[in-house]
Amino acid sequence: MTNEESLPILKVGTIPSRIKITSEPYVRLSVRGYLPCVTVLLEKPGIEKVLVISAKSLAEPLDKLRTANEGKFSGLRFDLSKADETQMALYVLNNI
């Protein structure tokens, strides 16, 4: 597996990306302190990135999927986008 510290952070846009989580949560140090993260695989280009999972609009649906997946983040697959182009836009997660 790739060293998580060297992976770029995923920038989520308004066009849905099909994602598979490939790790359990860990923290990553940033200029603002620690960020809760998971490593993800973008299925179309086959590229690994880091998804920051601290936003409530992302954390709540992720927790429902995690609970249904025997408490594990690893292996979860979903389409992820943002509701609009603004910086504080809500995440839109669609289970597949």
Gaussian input, Z-matrix of N, CA and C with variables (Angstrom, degrees):
# hf/3-21g

backbone

0 1
 N
 C     1     B1
 C     2     B2     1     A1
 N     3     B3     2     A2     1     D1
 C     4     B4     3     A3     2     D2
 C     5     B5     4     A4     3     D3
 N     6     B6     5     A5     4     D4
 C     7     B7     6     A6     5     D5
 C     8     B8     7     A7     6     D6
 N     9     B9     8     A8     7     D7
 C    10    B10     9     A9     8     D8
 C    11    B11    10    A10     9     D9
 N    12    B12    11    A11    10    D10
 C    13    B13    12    A12    11    D11
 C    14    B14    13    A13    12    D12
 N    15    B15    14    A14    13    D13
 C    16    B16    15    A15    14    D14
 C    17    B17    16    A16    15    D15
 N    18    B18    17    A17    16    D16
 C    19    B19    18    A18    17    D17
 C    20    B20    19    A19    18    D18
 N    21    B21    20    A20    19    D19
 C    22    B22    21    A21    20    D20
 C    23    B23    22    A22    21    D21
 N    24    B24    23    A23    22    D22
 C    25    B25    24    A24    23    D23
 C    26    B26    25    A25    24    D24
 N    27    B27    26    A26    25    D25
 C    28    B28    27    A27    26    D26
 C    29    B29    28    A28    27    D27
 N    30    B30    29    A29    28    D28
 C    31    B31    30    A30    29    D29
 C    32    B32    31    A31    30    D30
 N    33    B33    32    A32    31    D31
 C    34    B34    33    A33    32    D32
 C    35    B35    34    A34    33    D33
 N    36    B36    35    A35    34    D34
 C    37    B37    36    A36    35    D35
 C    38    B38    37    A37    36    D36
 N    39    B39    38    A38    37    D37
 C    40    B40    39    A39    38    D38
 C    41    B41    40    A40    39    D39
 N    42    B42    41    A41    40    D40
 C    43    B43    42    A42    41    D41
 C    44    B44    43    A43    42    D42
 N    45    B45    44    A44    43    D43
 C    46    B46    45    A45    44    D44
 C    47    B47    46    A46    45    D45
 N    48    B48    47    A47    46    D46
 C    49    B49    48    A48    47    D47
 C    50    B50    49    A49    48    D48
 N    51    B51    50    A50    49    D49
 C    52    B52    51    A51    50    D50
 C    53    B53    52    A52    51    D51
 N    54    B54    53    A53    52    D52
 C    55    B55    54    A54    53    D53
 C    56    B56    55    A55    54    D54
 N    57    B57    56    A56    55    D55
 C    58    B58    57    A57    56    D56
 C    59    B59    58    A58    57    D57
 N    60    B60    59    A59    58    D58
 C    61    B61    60    A60    59    D59
 C    62    B62    61    A61    60    D60
 N    63    B63    62    A62    61    D61
 C    64    B64    63    A63    62    D62
 C    65    B65    64    A64    63    D63
 N    66    B66    65    A65    64    D64
 C    67    B67    66    A66    65    D65
 C    68    B68    67    A67    66    D66
 N    69    B69    68    A68    67    D67
 C    70    B70    69    A69    68    D68
 C    71    B71    70    A70    69    D69
 N    72    B72    71    A71    70    D70
 C    73    B73    72    A72    71    D71
 C    74    B74    73    A73    72    D72
 N    75    B75    74    A74    73    D73
 C    76    B76    75    A75    74    D74
 C    77    B77    76    A76    75    D75
 N    78    B78    77    A77    76    D76
 C    79    B79    78    A78    77    D77
 C    80    B80    79    A79    78    D78
 N    81    B81    80    A80    79    D79
 C    82    B82    81    A81    80    D80
 C    83    B83    82    A82    81    D81
 N    84    B84    83    A83    82    D82
 C    85    B85    84    A84    83    D83
 C    86    B86    85    A85    84    D84
 N    87    B87    86    A86    85    D85
 C    88    B88    87    A87    86    D86
 C    89    B89    88    A88    87    D87
 N    90    B90    89    A89    88    D88
 C    91    B91    90    A90    89    D89
 C    92    B92    91    A91    90    D90
 N    93    B93    92    A92    91    D91
 C    94    B94    93    A93    92    D92
 C    95    B95    94    A94    93    D93
 N    96    B96    95    A95    94    D94
 C    97    B97    96    A96    95    D95
 C    98    B98    97    A97    96    D96
 N    99    B99    98    A98    97    D97
 C   100   B100    99    A99    98    D98
 C   101   B101   100   A100    99    D99
 N   102   B102   101   A101   100   D100
 C   103   B103   102   A102   101   D101
 C   104   B104   103   A103   102   D102
 N   105   B105   104   A104   103   D103
 C   106   B106   105   A105   104   D104
 C   107   B107   106   A106   105   D105
 N   108   B108   107   A107   106   D106
 C   109   B109   108   A108   107   D107
 C   110   B110   109   A109   108   D108
 N   111   B111   110   A110   109   D109
 C   112   B112   111   A111   110   D110
 C   113   B113   112   A112   111   D111
 N   114   B114   113   A113   112   D112
 C   115   B115   114   A114   113   D113
 C   116   B116   115   A115   114   D114
 N   117   B117   116   A116   115   D115
 C   118   B118   117   A117   116   D116
 C   119   B119   118   A118   117   D117
 N   120   B120   119   A119   118   D118
 C   121   B121   120   A120   119   D119
 C   122   B122   121   A121   120   D120
 N   123   B123   122   A122   121   D121
 C   124   B124   123   A123   122   D122
 C   125   B125   124   A124   123   D123
 N   126   B126   125   A125   124   D124
 C   127   B127   126   A126   125   D125
 C   128   B128   127   A127   126   D126
 N   129   B129   128   A128   127   D127
 C   130   B130   129   A129   128   D128
 C   131   B131   130   A130   129   D129
 N   132   B132   131   A131   130   D130
 C   133   B133   132   A132   131   D131
 C   134   B134   133   A133   132   D132
 N   135   B135   134   A134   133   D133
 C   136   B136   135   A135   134   D134
 C   137   B137   136   A136   135   D135
 N   138   B138   137   A137   136   D136
 C   139   B139   138   A138   137   D137
 C   140   B140   139   A139   138   D138
 N   141   B141   140   A140   139   D139
 C   142   B142   141   A141   140   D140
 C   143   B143   142   A142   141   D141
 N   144   B144   143   A143   142   D142
 C   145   B145   144   A144   143   D143
 C   146   B146   145   A145   144   D144
 N   147   B147   146   A146   145   D145
 C   148   B148   147   A147   146   D146
 C   149   B149   148   A148   147   D147
 N   150   B150   149   A149   148   D148
 C   151   B151   150   A150   149   D149
 C   152   B152   151   A151   150   D150
 N   153   B153   152   A152   151   D151
 C   154   B154   153   A153   152   D152
 C   155   B155   154   A154   153   D153
 N   156   B156   155   A155   154   D154
 C   157   B157   156   A156   155   D155
 C   158   B158   157   A157   156   D156
 N   159   B159   158   A158   157   D157
 C   160   B160   159   A159   158   D158
 C   161   B161   160   A160   159   D159
 N   162   B162   161   A161   160   D160
 C   163   B163   162   A162   161   D161
 C   164   B164   163   A163   162   D162
 N   165   B165   164   A164   163   D163
 C   166   B166   165   A165   164   D164
 C   167   B167   166   A166   165   D165
 N   168   B168   167   A167   166   D166
 C   169   B169   168   A168   167   D167
 C   170   B170   169   A169   168   D168
 N   171   B171   170   A170   169   D169
 C   172   B172   171   A171   170   D170
 C   173   B173   172   A172   171   D171
 N   174   B174   173   A173   172   D172
 C   175   B175   174   A174   173   D173
 C   176   B176   175   A175   174   D174
 N   177   B177   176   A176   175   D175
 C   178   B178   177   A177   176   D176
 C   179   B179   178   A178   177   D177
 N   180   B180   179   A179   178   D178
 C   181   B181   180   A180   179   D179
 C   182   B182   181   A181   180   D180
 N   183   B183   182   A182   181   D181
 C   184   B184   183   A183   182   D182
 C   185   B185   184   A184   183   D183
 N   186   B186   185   A185   184   D184
 C   187   B187   186   A186   185   D185
 C   188   B188   187   A187   186   D186
 N   189   B189   188   A188   187   D187
 C   190   B190   189   A189   188   D188
 C   191   B191   190   A190   189   D189
 N   192   B192   191   A191   190   D190
 C   193   B193   192   A192   191   D191
 C   194   B194   193   A193   192   D192
 N   195   B195   194   A194   193   D193
 C   196   B196   195   A195   194   D194
 C   197   B197   196   A196   195   D195
 N   198   B198   197   A197   196   D196
 C   199   B199   198   A198   197   D197
 C   200   B200   199   A199   198   D198
 N   201   B201   200   A200   199   D199
 C   202   B202   201   A201   200   D200
 C   203   B203   202   A202   201   D201
 N   204   B204   203   A203   202   D202
 C   205   B205   204   A204   203   D203
 C   206   B206   205   A205   204   D204
 N   207   B207   206   A206   205   D205
 C   208   B208   207   A207   206   D206
 C   209   B209   208   A208   207   D207
 N   210   B210   209   A209   208   D208
 C   211   B211   210   A210   209   D209
 C   212   B212   211   A211   210   D210
 N   213   B213   212   A212   211   D211
 C   214   B214   213   A213   212   D212
 C   215   B215   214   A214   213   D213
 N   216   B216   215   A215   214   D214
 C   217   B217   216   A216   215   D215
 C   218   B218   217   A217   216   D216
 N   219   B219   218   A218   217   D217
 C   220   B220   219   A219   218   D218
 C   221   B221   220   A220   219   D219
 N   222   B222   221   A221   220   D220
 C   223   B223   222   A222   221   D221
 C   224   B224   223   A223   222   D222
 N   225   B225   224   A224   223   D223
 C   226   B226   225   A225   224   D224
 C   227   B227   226   A226   225   D225
 N   228   B228   227   A227   226   D226
 C   229   B229   228   A228   227   D227
 C   230   B230   229   A229   228   D228
 N   231   B231   230   A230   229   D229
 C   232   B232   231   A231   230   D230
 C   233   B233   232   A232   231   D231
 N   234   B234   233   A233   232   D232
 C   235   B235   234   A234   233   D233
 C   236   B236   235   A235   234   D234
 N   237   B237   236   A236   235   D235
 C   238   B238   237   A237   236   D236
 C   239   B239   238   A238   237   D237
 N   240   B240   239   A239   238   D238
 C   241   B241   240   A240   239   D239
 C   242   B242   241   A241   240   D240
 N   243   B243   242   A242   241   D241
 C   244   B244   243   A243   242   D242
 C   245   B245   244   A244   243   D243
 N   246   B246   245   A245   244   D244
 C   247   B247   246   A246   245   D245
 C   248   B248   247   A247   246   D246
 N   249   B249   248   A248   247   D247
 C   250   B250   249   A249   248   D248
 C   251   B251   250   A250   249   D249
 N   252   B252   251   A251   250   D250
 C   253   B253   252   A252   251   D251
 C   254   B254   253   A253   252   D252
 N   255   B255   254   A254   253   D253
 C   256   B256   255   A255   254   D254
 C   257   B257   256   A256   255   D255
 N   258   B258   257   A257   256   D256
 C   259   B259   258   A258   257   D257
 C   260   B260   259   A259   258   D258
 N   261   B261   260   A260   259   D259
 C   262   B262   261   A261   260   D260
 C   263   B263   262   A262   261   D261
 N   264   B264   263   A263   262   D262
 C   265   B265   264   A264   263   D263
 C   266   B266   265   A265   264   D264
 N   267   B267   266   A266   265   D265
 C   268   B268   267   A267   266   D266
 C   269   B269   268   A268   267   D267
 N   270   B270   269   A269   268   D268
 C   271   B271   270   A270   269   D269
 C   272   B272   271   A271   270   D270
 N   273   B273   272   A272   271   D271
 C   274   B274   273   A273   272   D272
 C   275   B275   274   A274   273   D273
 N   276   B276   275   A275   274   D274
 C   277   B277   276   A276   275   D275
 C   278   B278   277   A277   276   D276
 N   279   B279   278   A278   277   D277
 C   280   B280   279   A279   278   D278
 C   281   B281   280   A280   279   D279
 N   282   B282   281   A281   280   D280
 C   283   B283   282   A282   281   D281
 C   284   B284   283   A283   282   D282
 N   285   B285   284   A284   283   D283
 C   286   B286   285   A285   284   D284
 C   287   B287   286   A286   285   D285

   B1=1.4552
   B2=1.5244
   B3=1.3027
   B4=1.4499
   B5=1.5195
   B6=1.3213
   B7=1.4561
   B8=1.5292
   B9=1.3380
   B10=1.4655
   B11=1.5256
   B12=1.3235
   B13=1.4672
   B14=1.5265
   B15=1.3199
   B16=1.4616
   B17=1.5277
   B18=1.3207
   B19=1.4622
   B20=1.5266
   B21=1.3389
   B22=1.4699
   B23=1.5297
   B24=1.3169
   B25=1.4656
   B26=1.5238
   B27=1.3197
   B28=1.4597
   B29=1.5232
   B30=1.3034
   B31=1.4661
   B32=1.5239
   B33=1.3211
   B34=1.4627
   B35=1.5166
   B36=1.3350
   B37=1.4553
   B38=1.5198
   B39=1.3195
   B40=1.4664
   B41=1.5246
   B42=1.3247
   B43=1.4645
   B44=1.5262
   B45=1.3435
   B46=1.4673
   B47=1.5244
   B48=1.3341
   B49=1.4580
   B50=1.5194
   B51=1.3343
   B52=1.4676
   B53=1.5225
   B54=1.3401
   B55=1.4609
   B56=1.5215
   B57=1.3357
   B58=1.4626
   B59=1.5229
   B60=1.3345
   B61=1.4656
   B62=1.5232
   B63=1.3490
   B64=1.4584
   B65=1.5248
   B66=1.3344
   B67=1.4684
   B68=1.5192
   B69=1.2973
   B70=1.4612
   B71=1.5323
   B72=1.3441
   B73=1.4732
   B74=1.5318
   B75=1.3101
   B76=1.4651
   B77=1.5242
   B78=1.3132
   B79=1.4688
   B80=1.5139
   B81=1.3218
   B82=1.4586
   B83=1.5194
   B84=1.3208
   B85=1.4547
   B86=1.5250
   B87=1.3358
   B88=1.4604
   B89=1.5176
   B90=1.3161
   B91=1.4693
   B92=1.5223
   B93=1.3368
   B94=1.4752
   B95=1.5233
   B96=1.3134
   B97=1.4635
   B98=1.5195
   B99=1.3256
   B100=1.4612
   B101=1.5258
   B102=1.3417
   B103=1.4624
   B104=1.5244
   B105=1.3410
   B106=1.4662
   B107=1.5310
   B108=1.3320
   B109=1.4615
   B110=1.5211
   B111=1.3212
   B112=1.4631
   B113=1.5233
   B114=1.3244
   B115=1.4545
   B116=1.5203
   B117=1.3305
   B118=1.4636
   B119=1.5254
   B120=1.3156
   B121=1.4462
   B122=1.5170
   B123=1.3369
   B124=1.4646
   B125=1.5152
   B126=1.3362
   B127=1.4574
   B128=1.5233
   B129=1.3228
   B130=1.4678
   B131=1.5297
   B132=1.3387
   B133=1.4658
   B134=1.5296
   B135=1.3456
   B136=1.4564
   B137=1.5159
   B138=1.3266
   B139=1.4672
   B140=1.5283
   B141=1.3415
   B142=1.4635
   B143=1.5151
   B144=1.3327
   B145=1.4639
   B146=1.5194
   B147=1.3133
   B148=1.4606
   B149=1.5190
   B150=1.3340
   B151=1.4575
   B152=1.5201
   B153=1.3291
   B154=1.4678
   B155=1.5210
   B156=1.3391
   B157=1.4704
   B158=1.5289
   B159=1.3231
   B160=1.4624
   B161=1.5271
   B162=1.3236
   B163=1.4654
   B164=1.5295
   B165=1.3120
   B166=1.4655
   B167=1.5250
   B168=1.3516
   B169=1.4645
   B170=1.5342
   B171=1.3118
   B172=1.4605
   B173=1.5305
   B174=1.3272
   B175=1.4639
   B176=1.5329
   B177=1.3238
   B178=1.4671
   B179=1.5351
   B180=1.3517
   B181=1.4614
   B182=1.5279
   B183=1.3406
   B184=1.4604
   B185=1.5266
   B186=1.3277
   B187=1.4642
   B188=1.5265
   B189=1.3245
   B190=1.4714
   B191=1.5302
   B192=1.3300
   B193=1.4618
   B194=1.5286
   B195=1.3333
   B196=1.4639
   B197=1.5231
   B198=1.3149
   B199=1.4619
   B200=1.5279
   B201=1.3180
   B202=1.4649
   B203=1.5280
   B204=1.3354
   B205=1.4632
   B206=1.5317
   B207=1.3333
   B208=1.4697
   B209=1.5301
   B210=1.3407
   B211=1.4574
   B212=1.5166
   B213=1.3141
   B214=1.4708
   B215=1.5311
   B216=1.3283
   B217=1.4586
   B218=1.5239
   B219=1.3301
   B220=1.4657
   B221=1.5196
   B222=1.3166
   B223=1.4526
   B224=1.5137
   B225=1.3283
   B226=1.4673
   B227=1.5226
   B228=1.3342
   B229=1.4709
   B230=1.5192
   B231=1.3319
   B232=1.4578
   B233=1.5237
   B234=1.3229
   B235=1.4644
   B236=1.5202
   B237=1.3309
   B238=1.4609
   B239=1.5171
   B240=1.3352
   B241=1.4613
   B242=1.5196
   B243=1.3253
   B244=1.4615
   B245=1.5217
   B246=1.3231
   B247=1.4592
   B248=1.5279
   B249=1.3348
   B250=1.4640
   B251=1.5207
   B252=1.3219
   B253=1.4683
   B254=1.5331
   B255=1.3245
   B256=1.4645
   B257=1.5261
   B258=1.3188
   B259=1.4622
   B260=1.5312
   B261=1.2977
   B262=1.4683
   B263=1.5313
   B264=1.3233
   B265=1.4693
   B266=1.5184
   B267=1.3323
   B268=1.4614
   B269=1.5234
   B270=1.3282
   B271=1.4631
   B272=1.5208
   B273=1.3263
   B274=1.4631
   B275=1.5213
   B276=1.3309
   B277=1.4593
   B278=1.5166
   B279=1.3213
   B280=1.4681
   B281=1.5125
   B282=1.3315
   B283=1.4582
   B284=1.5165
   B285=1.3372
   B286=1.4712
   B287=1.5166
   A1=109.40
   A2=116.19
   A3=122.87
   A4=110.41
   A5=117.34
   A6=122.16
   A7=108.79
   A8=116.88
   A9=121.58
   A10=112.91
   A11=117.34
   A12=120.18
   A13=111.92
   A14=117.88
   A15=120.53
   A16=113.10
   A17=117.44
   A18=120.41
   A19=111.10
   A20=117.68
   A21=120.33
   A22=111.01
   A23=115.82
   A24=121.61
   A25=108.73
   A26=116.01
   A27=122.58
   A28=110.41
   A29=116.73
   A30=122.63
   A31=106.73
   A32=116.41
   A33=121.81
   A34=109.08
   A35=116.30
   A36=121.85
   A37=111.27
   A38=116.31
   A39=121.00
   A40=112.97
   A41=117.35
   A42=120.61
   A43=107.99
   A44=118.46
   A45=120.58
   A46=112.83
   A47=115.25
   A48=122.88
   A49=107.79
   A50=116.40
   A51=120.54
   A52=107.57
   A53=115.06
   A54=122.19
   A55=110.31
   A56=114.99
   A57=121.94
   A58=107.39
   A59=116.47
   A60=120.61
   A61=108.31
   A62=115.98
   A63=120.86
   A64=113.33
   A65=117.58
   A66=120.60
   A67=109.53
   A68=114.82
   A69=121.24
   A70=106.41
   A71=118.33
   A72=120.27
   A73=112.87
   A74=114.30
   A75=123.47
   A76=106.56
   A77=117.13
   A78=119.86
   A79=109.38
   A80=113.93
   A81=121.95
   A82=106.87
   A83=117.36
   A84=122.17
   A85=110.42
   A86=115.91
   A87=121.77
   A88=108.57
   A89=116.94
   A90=120.56
   A91=112.00
   A92=117.43
   A93=121.77
   A94=113.10
   A95=117.69
   A96=121.17
   A97=109.60
   A98=116.15
   A99=120.51
   A100=112.07
   A101=115.10
   A102=122.56
   A103=109.13
   A104=118.19
   A105=119.05
   A106=108.91
   A107=116.41
   A108=121.19
   A109=111.77
   A110=115.08
   A111=123.30
   A112=107.03
   A113=116.13
   A114=120.79
   A115=107.30
   A116=115.95
   A117=120.88
   A118=110.04
   A119=114.80
   A120=122.44
   A121=107.56
   A122=116.33
   A123=120.17
   A124=105.45
   A125=116.67
   A126=119.99
   A127=114.25
   A128=119.51
   A129=120.27
   A130=111.65
   A131=119.17
   A132=115.53
   A133=113.26
   A134=118.13
   A135=120.57
   A136=113.34
   A137=116.89
   A138=122.54
   A139=109.98
   A140=116.45
   A141=121.26
   A142=109.97
   A143=114.93
   A144=121.86
   A145=107.91
   A146=115.35
   A147=122.43
   A148=108.42
   A149=116.47
   A150=121.84
   A151=108.67
   A152=116.14
   A153=121.62
   A154=107.12
   A155=117.00
   A156=121.39
   A157=113.26
   A158=117.99
   A159=120.56
   A160=114.24
   A161=118.88
   A162=120.55
   A163=110.75
   A164=116.17
   A165=120.98
   A166=111.90
   A167=117.33
   A168=120.02
   A169=111.73
   A170=117.66
   A171=122.44
   A172=110.73
   A173=116.64
   A174=121.37
   A175=112.82
   A176=117.50
   A177=119.45
   A178=112.83
   A179=120.40
   A180=117.90
   A181=112.77
   A182=117.78
   A183=120.19
   A184=110.95
   A185=116.34
   A186=119.75
   A187=111.36
   A188=117.28
   A189=119.89
   A190=110.39
   A191=116.76
   A192=120.26
   A193=110.86
   A194=116.68
   A195=121.78
   A196=110.82
   A197=116.38
   A198=121.02
   A199=110.83
   A200=116.69
   A201=121.10
   A202=112.36
   A203=117.45
   A204=123.41
   A205=111.02
   A206=116.54
   A207=123.25
   A208=112.55
   A209=116.13
   A210=120.85
   A211=114.87
   A212=117.79
   A213=122.23
   A214=111.69
   A215=115.15
   A216=120.98
   A217=110.40
   A218=116.52
   A219=121.86
   A220=110.73
   A221=115.65
   A222=121.52
   A223=114.84
   A224=118.69
   A225=120.51
   A226=109.56
   A227=115.63
   A228=122.15
   A229=108.89
   A230=115.88
   A231=120.51
   A232=109.54
   A233=115.20
   A234=122.01
   A235=107.28
   A236=116.51
   A237=121.27
   A238=110.37
   A239=114.93
   A240=121.47
   A241=108.16
   A242=115.80
   A243=121.66
   A244=107.90
   A245=116.22
   A246=121.74
   A247=112.60
   A248=117.20
   A249=121.33
   A250=108.73
   A251=117.27
   A252=122.38
   A253=114.06
   A254=118.96
   A255=120.08
   A256=110.86
   A257=115.53
   A258=121.19
   A259=112.54
   A260=117.77
   A261=121.77
   A262=113.00
   A263=117.47
   A264=121.28
   A265=110.72
   A266=115.25
   A267=120.62
   A268=110.45
   A269=115.00
   A270=120.60
   A271=109.87
   A272=115.77
   A273=122.43
   A274=106.15
   A275=116.18
   A276=122.16
   A277=108.28
   A278=116.89
   A279=122.00
   A280=108.50
   A281=116.02
   A282=121.63
   A283=109.54
   A284=116.96
   A285=120.14
   A286=110.81
   D1=147.90
   D2=-179.60
   D3=-70.54
   D4=146.52
   D5=175.56
   D6=-65.51
   D7=119.91
   D8=-175.63
   D9=-59.36
   D10=-30.98
   D11=-178.02
   D12=-65.06
   D13=-25.72
   D14=-177.25
   D15=-91.96
   D16=-9.66
   D17=-178.38
   D18=-78.67
   D19=142.45
   D20=176.83
   D21=-74.53
   D22=153.40
   D23=176.54
   D24=-79.73
   D25=134.90
   D26=179.85
   D27=-69.84
   D28=126.95
   D29=173.00
   D30=-97.05
   D31=113.31
   D32=-176.62
   D33=-87.87
   D34=130.87
   D35=179.38
   D36=-115.50
   D37=-165.87
   D38=-176.72
   D39=-83.73
   D40=-14.31
   D41=176.02
   D42=-89.74
   D43=124.00
   D44=-176.61
   D45=-60.56
   D46=140.62
   D47=173.80
   D48=-115.97
   D49=134.42
   D50=176.07
   D51=-82.80
   D52=124.55
   D53=-170.69
   D54=-126.74
   D55=143.75
   D56=170.19
   D57=-125.86
   D58=125.64
   D59=177.34
   D60=-78.00
   D61=131.15
   D62=-176.40
   D63=-116.30
   D64=9.88
   D65=179.68
   D66=-146.85
   D67=168.51
   D68=168.11
   D69=-88.96
   D70=162.96
   D71=-177.32
   D72=-60.98
   D73=147.95
   D74=174.77
   D75=-148.24
   D76=170.57
   D77=177.59
   D78=-108.24
   D79=150.47
   D80=178.90
   D81=-130.43
   D82=132.73
   D83=-178.71
   D84=-77.10
   D85=132.38
   D86=176.34
   D87=-129.37
   D88=-179.37
   D89=178.92
   D90=-65.33
   D91=-20.22
   D92=179.98
   D93=-100.50
   D94=3.64
   D95=-178.20
   D96=118.25
   D97=-155.89
   D98=-177.89
   D99=-84.29
   D100=141.71
   D101=177.05
   D102=-116.21
   D103=129.91
   D104=173.54
   D105=-75.34
   D106=130.14
   D107=-172.99
   D108=-138.56
   D109=161.78
   D110=166.27
   D111=-135.48
   D112=151.74
   D113=173.96
   D114=-86.17
   D115=135.87
   D116=-179.06
   D117=-128.11
   D118=156.11
   D119=173.73
   D120=-112.00
   D121=120.05
   D122=172.95
   D123=-78.12
   D124=115.99
   D125=-168.54
   D126=-68.08
   D127=-36.03
   D128=-178.23
   D129=-66.59
   D130=-58.81
   D131=-179.99
   D132=-82.11
   D133=-10.92
   D134=-178.58
   D135=70.34
   D136=34.93
   D137=-176.82
   D138=-108.21
   D139=136.41
   D140=174.70
   D141=-87.15
   D142=138.11
   D143=175.43
   D144=-143.36
   D145=178.16
   D146=178.60
   D147=-109.93
   D148=130.73
   D149=176.54
   D150=-108.36
   D151=121.14
   D152=175.55
   D153=-79.31
   D154=126.93
   D155=-170.95
   D156=-112.01
   D157=25.38
   D158=-175.72
   D159=-83.04
   D160=-21.96
   D161=-177.90
   D162=-66.18
   D163=134.10
   D164=-178.57
   D165=-59.93
   D166=-38.38
   D167=-178.38
   D168=-68.48
   D169=-14.71
   D170=174.72
   D171=-100.07
   D172=-41.71
   D173=-175.32
   D174=-63.82
   D175=-40.95
   D176=-177.16
   D177=-65.17
   D178=-50.32
   D179=177.28
   D180=-67.47
   D181=-32.06
   D182=176.54
   D183=-62.96
   D184=-38.93
   D185=-179.33
   D186=-65.50
   D187=-36.13
   D188=176.52
   D189=-64.54
   D190=-43.27
   D191=178.14
   D192=-65.01
   D193=-41.77
   D194=179.80
   D195=-61.38
   D196=-44.07
   D197=179.89
   D198=-61.44
   D199=-41.05
   D200=178.62
   D201=-72.45
   D202=-14.34
   D203=-178.76
   D204=-105.10
   D205=38.85
   D206=178.52
   D207=57.76
   D208=32.80
   D209=176.13
   D210=79.93
   D211=9.48
   D212=-176.63
   D213=-107.61
   D214=139.80
   D215=171.67
   D216=-82.27
   D217=-39.40
   D218=-177.74
   D219=-55.83
   D220=131.04
   D221=178.45
   D222=95.78
   D223=-11.66
   D224=178.53
   D225=-66.21
   D226=136.20
   D227=178.13
   D228=-126.31
   D229=137.71
   D230=-178.84
   D231=-165.53
   D232=164.77
   D233=171.60
   D234=-97.34
   D235=133.57
   D236=-176.63
   D237=-128.13
   D238=135.01
   D239=175.17
   D240=-151.94
   D241=-179.10
   D242=173.25
   D243=-111.75
   D244=152.36
   D245=-176.16
   D246=-66.56
   D247=-32.24
   D248=177.48
   D249=-155.91
   D250=-174.68
   D251=-172.84
   D252=-84.91
   D253=-5.71
   D254=-177.51
   D255=-70.68
   D256=154.90
   D257=-177.06
   D258=-60.46
   D259=-37.19
   D260=-176.76
   D261=-97.87
   D262=19.54
   D263=-179.31
   D264=-61.67
   D265=147.23
   D266=177.89
   D267=-71.99
   D268=148.81
   D269=173.53
   D270=-78.08
   D271=147.49
   D272=175.78
   D273=-120.31
   D274=115.80
   D275=-178.54
   D276=-115.48
   D277=123.32
   D278=177.91
   D279=-117.49
   D280=117.81
   D281=177.47
   D282=-66.56
   D283=141.55
   D284=178.88
   D285=-117.85

